[in-house]
Amino acid sequence: MKERTLIIVGDNLGLANEQVDYPDIEFIHYPVLVDGQEYFDSKEHSALWLMDKFKKEKIVAKSSSLSRQELVDAIEKNKNKYDIIVHVLMDQKMSNATFEMAEQVKKQYENVIPIVNIDTRQVANGVGAVLLRLIDELKKANDLDEFLAASKKVVQNTFSFFVLADLDYLYRGGRIGKAKALLGSAFRITPLVGLFGDDPDGLIVPVGQARSFRQVNSLLVETMSQKMKEKGAQRVKLINAIDFKDNVAAFEDLQAKLKATFPCDRSIIGTPRLVEAIYFGPQSYGVSFCLD
């Protein structure tokens, strides 16, 4: 766009900062509480650090909402440098407190600088996938209206799948009910859950389950193939996949299946952040697809 545009996004997007090719961006931090103590994503306190603690200790870890003050600080620092701010947020249903806070801040600055809050309807690597596609559209759009129309299509055409070795982490993070968590543990199955941009409910939904990671990978690929047929898509615009390097054979099997099945314009191995580790748990991984 011809307008000078700043992007603000939280660090819960399944990408390292350097994997985002856009110079005008501010990353703000999601706090993570581990046994009541607050941490932020860093080299010392990373996703792999938290995964290691999960394996060695009985800890309780939860995420909190974005800091209003950090958001305001980012806006104050940049309000005179840009014409528009685009704030890219995780799924509103997954973090309503963060989205409401962002809307309040938008109103606070309505006479200072226009702020657009975009609900990605995604979490983790799905947020990162939407962000990268929004950057593509931002570079092409002639004006804000054109960008907003394109952003709606990007959100609706983004689909994420999460292979979770233990649903208990998702339950402890408040993202699913206790019954579903117990079901996965009781039958020793590997669940596959998803977040679909064209689902107006914006909730994590069960996709299926299998007795092995290879079987779950096949189910994931089959489900995505069906979604492509439903959408009439011939190619995938972008894939963002993340893992925690503790289930190498399963993740490599998934990568091989994706490469063999889906023609793709851009495929990324993302970087899990501290927030992602809370909900995934050990031996888990995820992949997000953006269609045209």
C-alpha positions as CSV (number, residue, x, y, z in Angstrom):
1,M,0.0,0.0,0.0
2,K,1.1,3.6,-0.5
3,E,0.3,4.3,3.1
4,R,3.2,3.7,5.6
5,T,2.0,0.6,7.4
6,L,3.3,-0.8,10.7
7,I,2.5,-4.3,11.7
8,I,2.2,-5.3,15.4
9,V,2.1,-9.0,16.3
10,G,2.5,-11.1,19.4
11,D,5.4,-13.6,19.7
12,N,3.0,-16.6,19.5
13,L,3.2,-17.2,15.8
14,G,5.5,-20.3,15.2
15,L,8.1,-18.2,13.5
16,A,11.4,-16.6,14.6
17,N,11.5,-12.8,14.2
18,E,14.1,-13.2,11.3
19,Q,11.7,-15.5,9.4
20,V,9.3,-12.5,8.9
21,D,10.3,-10.5,5.9
22,Y,8.9,-7.1,6.7
23,P,10.9,-4.3,8.0
24,D,8.1,-2.3,9.7
25,I,7.1,-4.6,12.4
26,E,6.9,-4.7,16.2
27,F,6.8,-8.0,18.1
28,I,5.2,-7.8,21.5
29,H,5.5,-10.5,24.2
30,Y,3.0,-13.0,25.5
31,P,3.7,-13.6,29.2
32,V,3.9,-17.3,30.3
33,L,3.4,-18.3,33.9
34,V,5.4,-21.4,35.0
35,D,4.4,-22.4,38.5
36,G,3.2,-18.9,39.1
37,Q,6.5,-17.2,37.9
38,E,6.3,-15.0,34.7
39,Y,8.6,-15.6,31.8
40,F,8.9,-14.2,28.2
41,D,10.2,-15.9,25.1
42,S,14.0,-15.5,25.0
43,K,17.1,-17.5,24.2
44,E,17.2,-18.7,27.8
45,H,13.5,-19.3,28.3
46,S,12.5,-20.8,25.0
47,A,10.0,-23.4,23.8
48,L,12.7,-26.1,24.1
49,W,13.5,-25.0,27.6
50,L,9.8,-25.4,28.7
51,M,9.5,-28.7,26.9
52,D,12.5,-30.0,28.9
53,K,10.9,-28.8,32.1
54,F,7.6,-30.7,31.1
55,K,9.6,-33.9,30.7
56,K,11.6,-33.6,33.9
57,E,9.3,-31.8,36.4
58,K,5.6,-31.7,37.2
59,I,4.9,-28.1,36.4
60,V,1.9,-26.0,35.6
61,A,2.3,-23.6,32.7
62,K,-0.2,-21.1,31.4
63,S,-0.2,-18.1,29.0
64,S,-1.6,-14.7,29.9
65,S,-3.0,-12.0,27.7
66,L,-0.8,-9.4,26.0
67,S,0.3,-6.4,28.0
68,R,-1.8,-3.4,27.3
69,Q,1.2,-1.2,28.3
70,E,3.5,-2.9,25.9
71,L,1.0,-2.4,23.1
72,V,0.6,1.2,23.9
73,D,4.3,1.7,24.1
74,A,4.7,0.2,20.6
75,I,2.0,2.6,19.3
76,E,3.5,5.6,21.0
77,K,6.9,4.9,19.6
78,N,5.6,4.7,16.1
79,K,2.5,6.8,15.8
80,N,4.2,9.7,14.0
81,K,6.2,7.4,11.7
82,Y,3.2,5.6,10.0
83,D,-0.2,6.2,8.5
84,I,-1.8,2.9,9.6
85,I,-1.1,0.2,12.1
86,V,-2.2,-3.4,11.4
87,H,-2.4,-5.5,14.6
88,V,-2.4,-9.2,13.8
89,L,-4.0,-11.2,16.7
90,M,-4.5,-14.9,17.6
91,D,-8.0,-16.3,17.4
92,Q,-10.5,-14.1,19.3
93,K,-12.2,-17.2,20.8
94,M,-9.0,-18.5,22.1
95,S,-8.0,-15.2,23.8
96,N,-10.9,-12.9,24.1
97,A,-9.2,-10.8,26.8
98,T,-6.4,-9.9,24.4
99,F,-8.7,-9.1,21.5
100,E,-11.0,-6.9,23.7
101,M,-7.9,-5.1,25.0
102,A,-6.7,-4.5,21.5
103,E,-10.1,-3.1,20.5
104,Q,-10.0,-0.7,23.5
105,V,-6.6,0.5,22.5
106,K,-7.8,1.0,18.9
107,K,-10.6,3.2,20.2
108,Q,-8.1,5.1,22.4
109,Y,-6.1,6.1,19.3
110,E,-9.0,6.6,16.9
111,N,-8.2,10.3,16.5
112,V,-4.4,9.7,16.4
113,I,-3.7,6.9,14.0
114,P,-6.0,4.3,12.4
115,I,-5.5,0.8,13.8
116,V,-6.8,-2.4,12.1
117,N,-7.2,-5.4,14.4
118,I,-7.1,-8.7,12.4
119,D,-8.5,-11.8,14.0
120,T,-6.5,-14.6,12.4
121,R,-8.8,-17.3,13.7
122,Q,-5.6,-19.2,14.4
123,V,-3.1,-19.9,17.1
124,A,0.6,-20.8,17.0
125,N,2.0,-21.6,13.5
126,G,-1.4,-20.6,12.1
127,V,-0.9,-17.0,13.2
128,G,2.5,-17.0,11.5
129,A,1.1,-18.4,8.3
130,V,-1.6,-15.7,8.2
131,L,0.9,-13.0,9.0
132,L,3.2,-14.0,6.1
133,R,0.2,-14.0,3.7
134,L,-1.0,-10.7,5.0
135,I,2.4,-9.2,4.3
136,D,2.2,-10.5,0.7
137,E,-1.2,-8.9,0.3
138,L,0.0,-5.7,2.0
139,K,2.7,-5.3,-0.6
140,K,0.2,-5.8,-3.5
141,A,-2.8,-3.8,-2.3
142,N,-3.5,-0.3,-3.7
143,D,-5.3,0.9,-0.6
144,L,-6.6,-0.1,2.8
145,D,-10.0,-1.3,1.5
146,E,-8.3,-3.6,-1.0
147,F,-6.0,-5.0,1.8
148,L,-8.9,-5.6,4.2
149,A,-10.8,-7.5,1.5
150,A,-7.8,-9.6,0.8
151,S,-7.1,-10.2,4.5
152,K,-10.6,-11.7,4.9
153,K,-9.8,-14.2,2.2
154,V,-6.4,-15.0,3.7
155,V,-8.0,-15.8,7.1
156,Q,-10.8,-17.9,5.6
157,N,-8.4,-19.9,3.5
158,T,-5.9,-20.8,6.3
159,F,-6.2,-24.2,8.0
160,S,-4.1,-25.6,10.8
161,F,-3.6,-29.1,12.2
162,F,-2.0,-30.1,15.5
163,V,-0.7,-33.6,16.2
164,L,-0.8,-33.8,20.0
165,A,0.8,-36.7,21.8
166,D,-1.0,-35.8,25.0
167,L,-4.2,-33.7,25.1
168,D,-3.6,-32.9,28.8
169,Y,-1.4,-29.9,27.9
170,L,-4.2,-28.4,25.7
171,Y,-6.6,-29.0,28.6
172,R,-4.4,-27.4,31.2
173,G,-4.1,-24.4,28.9
174,G,-7.9,-24.1,29.0
175,R,-8.3,-24.8,25.2
176,I,-10.4,-28.1,25.5
177,G,-12.6,-29.8,28.1
178,K,-11.4,-32.3,30.6
179,A,-13.5,-35.1,29.0
180,K,-11.7,-34.8,25.7
181,A,-8.3,-34.8,27.4
182,L,-9.1,-37.9,29.4
183,L,-10.5,-39.7,26.3
184,G,-7.1,-39.3,24.5
185,S,-5.2,-40.6,27.5
186,A,-7.5,-43.5,28.2
187,F,-7.3,-45.1,24.8
188,R,-3.6,-44.3,24.1
189,I,-4.5,-42.7,20.8
190,T,-2.8,-39.8,19.0
191,P,-5.4,-37.1,18.4
192,L,-5.4,-34.8,15.5
193,V,-7.2,-31.4,16.1
194,G,-7.6,-28.4,13.9
195,L,-8.4,-24.7,13.5
196,F,-10.1,-23.8,10.3
197,G,-10.3,-20.2,9.1
198,D,-13.7,-20.8,7.4
199,D,-15.2,-22.1,10.6
200,P,-17.2,-19.1,12.1
201,D,-17.0,-20.7,15.6
202,G,-13.2,-20.2,15.6
203,L,-12.7,-23.2,18.0
204,I,-10.3,-26.1,18.0
205,V,-12.1,-29.0,16.6
206,P,-11.4,-32.8,16.6
207,V,-10.3,-34.1,13.2
208,G,-9.6,-37.7,14.0
209,Q,-7.3,-40.1,15.9
210,A,-4.9,-43.0,15.2
211,R,-2.8,-45.5,16.9
212,S,0.5,-44.2,15.5
213,F,2.0,-40.9,14.3
214,R,2.4,-42.2,10.8
215,Q,-1.3,-43.0,10.7
216,V,-2.2,-39.6,12.1
217,N,0.0,-37.9,9.4
218,S,-1.8,-39.8,6.7
219,L,-5.1,-38.6,8.2
220,L,-3.9,-35.1,8.2
221,V,-2.9,-35.2,4.6
222,E,-6.1,-36.8,3.6
223,T,-8.2,-34.2,5.4
224,M,-6.2,-31.4,3.8
225,S,-6.6,-32.9,0.4
226,Q,-10.4,-33.0,0.9
227,K,-10.3,-29.4,2.0
228,M,-8.5,-28.4,-1.2
229,K,-11.1,-30.2,-3.3
230,E,-13.8,-28.4,-1.4
231,K,-12.2,-25.1,-2.1
232,G,-11.3,-25.9,-5.7
233,A,-7.6,-25.2,-4.9
234,Q,-4.9,-26.6,-7.1
235,R,-1.9,-25.4,-5.1
236,V,-1.0,-24.4,-1.5
237,K,0.2,-20.9,-1.3
238,L,2.2,-21.4,2.0
239,I,2.9,-24.1,4.6
240,N,4.3,-23.3,8.0
241,A,5.2,-26.4,10.1
242,I,6.7,-26.5,13.6
243,D,8.0,-29.2,15.9
244,F,10.0,-29.4,19.1
245,K,12.7,-31.7,17.8
246,D,11.7,-34.6,20.1
247,N,9.7,-36.6,17.6
248,V,12.0,-36.5,14.6
249,A,10.9,-39.6,12.8
250,A,7.2,-38.6,12.9
251,F,7.9,-35.0,11.8
252,E,10.1,-36.2,8.9
253,D,7.4,-38.6,7.9
254,L,4.9,-35.7,7.8
255,Q,7.3,-33.5,5.8
256,A,7.8,-36.3,3.2
257,K,4.0,-36.7,2.9
258,L,3.4,-33.0,2.5
259,K,6.1,-32.7,-0.2
260,A,4.8,-35.7,-2.1
261,T,1.1,-34.6,-1.9
262,F,0.8,-30.8,-2.2
263,P,2.2,-28.5,-4.8
264,C,3.3,-25.5,-2.8
265,D,4.6,-22.0,-3.5
266,R,6.4,-21.6,-0.2
267,S,7.1,-24.1,2.5
268,I,8.6,-23.0,5.9
269,I,9.9,-24.9,8.9
270,G,8.9,-22.4,11.5
271,T,10.2,-21.9,15.0
272,P,8.1,-22.7,18.0
273,R,8.0,-20.0,20.7
274,L,7.5,-20.2,24.4
275,V,3.7,-19.9,24.2
276,E,3.4,-22.8,21.7
277,A,5.1,-25.2,24.1
278,I,2.4,-24.7,26.7
279,Y,-0.4,-26.1,24.5
280,F,1.5,-28.7,22.4
281,G,3.5,-30.6,25.0
282,P,6.3,-33.1,24.2
283,Q,6.4,-35.1,21.0
284,S,3.8,-32.9,19.3
285,Y,3.9,-30.8,16.1
286,G,1.7,-28.7,13.9
287,V,1.3,-27.6,10.3
288,S,-0.7,-24.7,8.8
289,F,-1.8,-24.3,5.1
290,C,-2.8,-21.2,3.3
291,L,-4.8,-21.6,0.1
292,D,-5.6,-19.0,-2.6
